[in-house]
C-alpha cells in the first residue's frame, strides 16, 4: 500500500460499481479513506462491505447528486466520519 493519500478522504459518487468502485479501490490502495456515494445506497453498502471487512477505511452513503440537498447531506456525513 502506498501512502500517497494518507490522511486524505475522497468522496466517490456513482461508486457502487464500475469505474466509481475502481476509483474507490485505487484511493484505498494509495492509503486514502473513501466515502462511496450512490443513488442506490443499498447497492453502495453491498459494494463496500467486503472492503470494509478487510479493514479498509471505507463507508457507503445514498446520494442523489442531482439534488443540492443530497450533496449537503453527503458532505455532512463525510465530516461526521
C-alpha positions as a Markdown table, in Angstrom:
| # | Residue | x | y | z |
|---|---|---|---|---|
| 1 | Unk | 0.0 | 0.0 | 0.0 |
| 2 | Unk | 1.2 | 3.4 | -0.9 |
| 3 | Unk | 0.9 | 6.4 | 1.5 |
| 4 | Unk | 0.3 | 8.9 | -1.3 |
| 5 | Unk | -3.2 | 9.7 | 0.0 |
| 6 | Unk | -2.6 | 9.1 | 3.7 |
| 7 | Unk | -4.9 | 11.2 | 5.9 |
| 8 | Unk | -7.0 | 12.2 | 2.8 |
| 9 | Unk | -10.7 | 11.5 | 2.3 |
| 10 | Unk | -12.3 | 11.0 | -1.1 |
| 11 | Unk | -16.0 | 11.1 | -1.9 |
| 12 | Unk | -16.7 | 8.9 | -4.9 |
| 13 | Unk | -20.1 | 9.4 | -6.5 |
| 14 | Unk | -21.5 | 6.6 | -8.6 |
| 15 | Unk | -19.2 | 4.3 | -6.6 |
| 16 | Unk | -21.4 | 1.2 | -6.2 |
| 17 | Unk | -20.0 | -0.4 | -9.4 |
| 18 | Unk | -17.8 | 0.0 | -12.4 |
| 19 | Unk | -15.4 | 2.9 | -12.7 |
| 20 | Unk | -16.6 | 4.5 | -9.5 |
| 21 | Unk | -15.8 | 1.4 | -7.5 |
| 22 | Unk | -12.5 | 1.1 | -9.2 |
| 23 | Unk | -11.6 | 4.6 | -8.3 |
| 24 | Unk | -12.6 | 3.9 | -4.6 |
| 25 | Unk | -10.3 | 0.8 | -4.6 |
| 26 | Unk | -7.4 | 2.9 | -6.1 |
| 27 | Unk | -7.8 | 5.5 | -3.4 |
| 28 | Unk | -7.7 | 2.8 | -0.8 |
| 29 | Unk | -4.6 | 1.3 | -2.4 |
| 30 | Unk | -2.8 | 4.6 | -2.0 |
| 31 | Unk | -3.7 | 5.0 | 1.7 |
| 32 | Unk | -6.8 | 7.2 | 1.5 |
| 33 | Unk | -10.2 | 6.8 | 3.1 |
| 34 | Unk | -13.3 | 6.7 | 0.9 |
| 35 | Unk | -17.0 | 7.5 | 1.2 |
| 36 | Unk | -18.7 | 5.8 | -1.6 |
| 37 | Unk | -22.0 | 7.5 | -2.6 |
| 38 | Unk | -24.6 | 6.2 | -5.0 |
| 39 | Unk | -28.2 | 6.9 | -5.7 |
| 40 | Unk | -28.8 | 3.3 | -4.6 |
| 41 | Unk | -27.5 | 3.4 | -1.1 |
| 42 | Unk | -28.1 | -0.3 | -0.6 |
| 43 | Unk | -26.0 | -1.2 | -3.6 |
| 44 | Unk | -23.2 | 1.1 | -2.3 |
| 45 | Unk | -23.3 | -0.6 | 1.1 |
| 46 | Unk | -23.1 | -4.0 | -0.6 |
| 47 | Unk | -20.1 | -2.9 | -2.7 |
| 48 | Unk | -18.1 | -1.6 | 0.2 |
| 49 | Unk | -18.9 | -4.4 | 2.7 |
| 50 | Unk | -16.1 | -6.7 | 1.5 |
| 51 | Unk | -13.5 | -3.9 | 1.5 |
| 52 | Unk | -14.6 | -2.7 | 5.0 |
| 53 | Unk | -14.4 | -6.3 | 6.3 |
| 54 | Unk | -10.8 | -6.4 | 5.2 |
| 55 | Unk | -10.1 | -3.3 | 7.3 |
| 56 | Unk | -10.3 | -0.6 | 4.6 |
| 57 | Unk | -11.5 | 2.8 | 5.8 |
| 58 | Unk | -14.5 | 2.9 | 3.6 |
| 59 | Unk | -18.2 | 3.7 | 4.0 |
| 60 | Unk | -21.2 | 4.0 | 1.9 |
| 61 | Unk | -24.0 | 6.6 | 1.6 |
| 62 | Unk | -27.0 | 7.2 | -0.5 |
| 63 | Unk | -26.9 | 10.4 | -2.5 |
| 64 | Unk | -28.8 | 11.8 | -5.5 |
| 65 | Unk | -26.2 | 14.1 | -7.0 |
| 66 | Unk | -28.9 | 16.0 | -8.9 |
| 67 | Unk | -30.3 | 17.4 | -5.7 |
| 68 | Unk | -28.4 | 20.1 | -3.8 |
| 69 | Unk | -29.8 | 18.8 | -0.5 |
| 70 | Unk | -28.2 | 15.4 | -1.3 |
| 71 | Unk | -24.8 | 17.0 | -1.6 |
| 72 | Unk | -25.2 | 18.8 | 1.7 |
| 73 | Unk | -26.2 | 15.6 | 3.5 |
| 74 | Unk | -23.3 | 13.7 | 1.9 |
| 75 | Unk | -20.7 | 16.3 | 3.0 |
| 76 | Unk | -22.2 | 16.3 | 6.5 |
| 77 | Unk | -21.9 | 12.5 | 6.7 |
| 78 | Unk | -18.3 | 12.7 | 5.5 |
| 79 | Unk | -17.4 | 15.3 | 8.1 |
| 80 | Unk | -19.1 | 13.2 | 10.8 |
| 81 | Unk | -16.9 | 10.2 | 10.0 |
